[in-house]
Amino acid sequence: MKTYETSATVEDQGQVRVNGVPFEPGTRVDVTITPMQNGAELASAAGRDLSAPLLAALGKGRNTETVGPLRRAELYDRDILH
């Protein structure tokens, strides 16, 4: 399924026009409108919990495999990289 993203400005009487979409006339589409400020979404206005994607990414980055015993030199006395 194709997805097309763009931005628009709300006109008089709450109208929003999106020109030049890459779909045939008569194609039914889903529309989601999110307010923006300075080109970035307003998290509070959108009412979305933005911590869920962050926590999911951190969960994937968690090291769950053991590495076995490490010597002191491996932990503290590392050579400086050049």
PyMOL commands that set and color helices and strands:
alter all, ss='L'
color gray80, all
select helices_A, chain A and resi 12-14+43-46+51-61+72-75
alter helices_A, ss='H'
color red, helices_A
select strands_A, chain A and resi 36-37+40-41
alter strands_A, ss='S'
color yellow, strands_A
deselect
rebuild
show_as cartoon
